[in-house]
Amino acid sequence: MATKLNKKERLRQLKIEIDKNPFYTDDELAELFSVSVQTIRLDRMELGIPELRERIKNVAEENYRKVKAIVGSEIVGELIDLELGKSGISVFEPTPDMAFLKTKIIRGHYIYSQAESLAISVIDADVALIGVANIKYKYPVRIGDRLVAKAEVIRRRGNKYFVWVMIKVKNKEVFRGKFILASLESDNTEKEMQQS
């Protein structure tokens, strides 16, 4: 927003922006509206809009109910969007205990766990396992980074689901994975997984 808005117009625009993207931080909104973070907090309170963590939690709780293959609490990160059998998005903020002490870089298995749990979540099956994973870590993730993972089911063949997962920090891709998952709903699953 190039020009300063009066309070009434700012409140109207703030509501529109948060409706479009409920995952704006107060800092990002303050920058967008050229006001202080405190002003954004007061505006949110006046509009009855909860802080970011509460907005994410509310959206995630709705999406956890849709997941079939795993329990919502097993998902690494907050599941903020889910279209079962098609796509999903999760947000994950690693904590300092997840980093190597010397470098402060987040250990890879936490990043992989976010991708794996999201890939399993988007599958429209009661039970699914990763059969094949082709992954690539592109850039280090540090304490304080917010990971946004997007998964897309690109194909289904029999009981196999082909899922791509991309994780970004801001707009920079830090991880990419291609997963083949097998639904365990048929008696021939063990043979089919071995043929993958």
Secondary structure, 3 states (H helix, E strand, C coil): CCCCCCHHHHHHHHHHHHHHCCCCCHHHHHHHHCCCHHHHHHHHHHHCCCCHHHHHHHHHHHHHCCCCCCCHHHCCCEEEEEECCCEEEEEECCCHHHECCCCCEECHHHHHHHHHHHHHHHCCCCCEEEEEEEEEECCCCECCCCEEEEEEEEEEECCEEEEEEEEEECCEEEEEEEEEEEECCCCCHHHHHHCC
